C-alpha cells in the first residue's frame, strides 16, 4: 500500500488514535480532566485541552503518551491502533 494513500485517509488529522481514545474515555465515563490528572500523577504532562486536541486530531501523540493513555483507559496500545493495522494489511 502506498503510505501516502493512508495519510489521505486521515483527512487532515495528526493522529489515528484520537477517536478511539475519546470513545473509550466516554464509555468509562472519564472526563478529560480525570485522564489528564491520572497522566500527571505518573509524570506525563498532558493537559485537559491537549487531550481534547488529541481526540479531534489536532495534536500528535508521542509513543510513551500513547502507552500511558492506554494504561489509564485499560486498553492495549494495539487496540488503539486497530484501524491502522486493518488499513495496512
N, C-alpha and C positions, 0 to 999 in steps of 0.2 A: 504494500500500500504506500502510496506517495504521502509522506508525512504532512506536506502542505495541505493535502485534502482533509486531513484530520483537523488541522488548525482552522480551516474554513468552517468545520462543524461547530467550533467553539463560538462562532457568531460574536466575536469581539471580547469574549470573556477571557480573563487572565488565569483561570484555573478550571479544572474539570471536577473538582470535589465539592464546590460550594453548595450546589443544590442538594446533594446527599447529606452534607453536614446540616443544612437547615432542616431538612425533612426529619432526620434522626433527632436533632435537638428538640424540635417541636413535638415529636412523638413521645419524648421523655418529659415533656413539659418543663424543659430547662430554658431559662431566659438567656439571652446573650450575655447579660451581666454575670449570671451564675457561671457560665462557661469561662468567661474572662477571669473571674475570681479564682476558679479552680486552676486555671493556667498560671495565674500569678503565684498561687501557693506552691507550684512546683518550679517556679523561677522562669516562666516563659511570659514575656510581657506582650500580651495581645489585648488591646482594649475592646470594649463592647462595640465600639464603632468599627474597629478593624475586623471583628468577626462578621459584622453586617456587610462590610466590603468584600470579605471572602465569600459570603453566601450569595451575593449578587454578581460576583465575578470581577470586581473592580480591584482586587488585590491578589497577588500571588501567595502561595503557601510554601514555606520552607519545609524541607523534609522532617526536621525534628518537630516543627509545629504540627505537621500532619500526624505524626506518631502520637504526640501528646493529646491532640484533639480526639483522635480515635480512641485513646485510652479513656478519656473523660466521658465520651459518648458510649463506651462499652461496645465498640465495633472495631473490626480489624481494618488496618490501612488498605488491605486488599479489597475489602468491601467498599471502601470509599472510592477505590479506583476501578470498580467493576465495569462501569460504562466504557472506560478507556480500554480495558482488556478486551471487551467484546468488539470494539471497533478495530483493534489491531490484529485480531485473529484472522 
